[in-house]
Amino acid sequence: MPNPLLVERMRDHLARQIAWYEQLLSELEALDADIVRMEPSEIEERQRIRINGTHILEEEFAILQREWQADARLSPSERHIMRELAQRAEGLATKLIEAHEAAIAAVGEKMETMQRAWNGIRQGQDLLRRYHAGPDDAAIRIDRKA
């Protein structure tokens, strides 16, 4: 007789993992808007929460997977159902990796754009310092020979 608690725990875990990955995907889709409207510390905190949540699910899955593989009493139909859920979670994980890579590229591109804008502003500031309107440099100097 298979362990019904193990089957239910695995089903619950995979459902939570799928929901978590779907949430992360939707958050990553909104990253461009978040970058504009949120402070960097807020974005960093959200990412820390994402990492911690994913890490917790990963640890839980490792424990469940060991129990699952050790239980020889599980029926083929139960294994098949869990395999389908696991494949769905794996497919979402693949999409999540792709979304992360796209987000990294987008953030890198924005950083480069901001760096070019920063450099342009600095050049303008330096130019204004050199060619400022004001009294002649000669008026500021004291002629010690006079």
Steps between C-alpha positions, in 0.01 A plus 500: 500500500653835397552774751203738444668774703805491274283518188305793642817679620662460157185619321475800735867583455487486122183713494672763720813485285298551181310793657828653622661474157193651333511790747872555434440500124230766531726711725785476252269611219434819700869562572537784248221695671637414844844635411346835413264536798682321783808580702797268440481381863137391445593309186791339685273398791247345260778302334625383840146375579486319165833331563406395855161364390657301219771367732241383755303319230820343369595363843150367560498330159834330565359342819176395331683361199716275719188368677319462167780300341536280808131406511463196274130465587389796286275401215589576138198729471614706800850521360359605162290781651797631697726471196257719303495761778878487526534547124270802517711647781817427301356671192419808708849491649644505147281797411608668823867453413438654158308790659785558746752508216282748311461712814876498557556613142234773532646628826850493350378699203332755728821527703702568186248764391513663843881491496507674160254761628710547814814544291321755282388698803852494647647621170245781489582595856874502430442710188295751696771526766763579235290749310303659776371850465649724760792724581821461310764282665732804489270689736539229762880489488726734692803631315781478758747686275287810490 
